[in-house]
Amino acid sequence: MAFTMHSHSGQFCPGHAKDSLEDVILHAISVGYKTIGLTEHMPRNSPADLYPEELDDDPEATLSALWPRHDSYLTEARRLQQKYAGHIHILIGFEGEWIRPEYGIMIKALAADATIDYFIGSIHHTVGFPIDFDRAFYENAMNICGGTEDGLFLQYFDEQLEMLNELKPRVVGHFDLIRLFSVDTARELKNVPQIWEKIVRNLKAVKEYGGWLEMNTSGLRKGMAEPYPKREIAEEWLKMGGKFTFSDDSHGVAQVMTNYGRGIEYLESLGVEDVWTLERAPHPGTIGEKATVTEKSVSLKEFRASLKLE
């Protein structure tokens, strides 16, 4: 019963991803997924929050187009949920962007829509700069945080805690994304007590409200030795009795199921036997009525068995 809880399409994240939402779903069916969480990026409310790939001659027009695009996404997601109900369980969500505290209001409003089953709580920005776009933006954020990576990491985990406390997302996206453009992505964070204390603090916050961390294989796709979260964080999470969900964080057909074999092996090496997903009722959904969403455990053996791994 393989699944992903984190996915994107070029249709609704143009410039950031590729392919139509329907093609992504069809490919997910073809590789053996039984559930897919659709989590296109949410709209933003300032031109300063647009990525360079989104900027053109009229940033305000680009920004204003994000809201109608989100509405179109929900309409298309509902259509596809109906169309492919006999082939795959489709959950409809979005990826929340905690850029500033005011985004909490927006995320809660979007999550209240009857179509939405869940959202991913993610941090892609620190002190207002994207920290996963390129090294230059990462360094801009680092300079504001005192010019050191340690300072940037501390700020990232403080902003993450604000997000966790305010939103309590069921799925916490790529918990340690801040590592992506660091000088040493594999360094032992336990060796930096100030950073490690904040990591443990944040994990405790997630555990307290009942959230999940995603084991996100995109870190492997981007050349890192381990997925998100790295081993020492995953081990600490498991010591707390924390639960994992499973995600490819795909940005188009080519990335669906990428590194899933390595991801399964990684969790098995940690002693994980089950991962968690959601099941909605009714499925497919009814327009205007919020579905009931329940947690569902899937054994890694069952997960692996349903995949068409090469």
Buried (B, 14 or more C-beta within 10 A) or exposed (E): BBBBBBBBBBBBBEEBBBBBBBBBBBBBBEBBBBBBBBBBBBBBBEEEBBBEEBEEEEBEEBBEBBEEBBEEBBEBBBEBBEEBBEBBBBBBBBBBBBBBEEBBEBBEEBBEEEBBBBBBBBBBBBBBBBBBBEEEBBBBBBBBBEEEBBBBBBBBBEBBBBBBEBBBBBBBBBBBBBBBBBEEBEBEBBEBEEBBEBBBBBBBBBBEEEBBBBBBBBBBBBEBEBBBBBBBBBEBBBEEEBBBBBBBBBBBBEBBBBBBBEBBEBBEEBEBEBBBBBBBEEBBBEEEEBBEBEEBEBEBEBBBEBBEEE
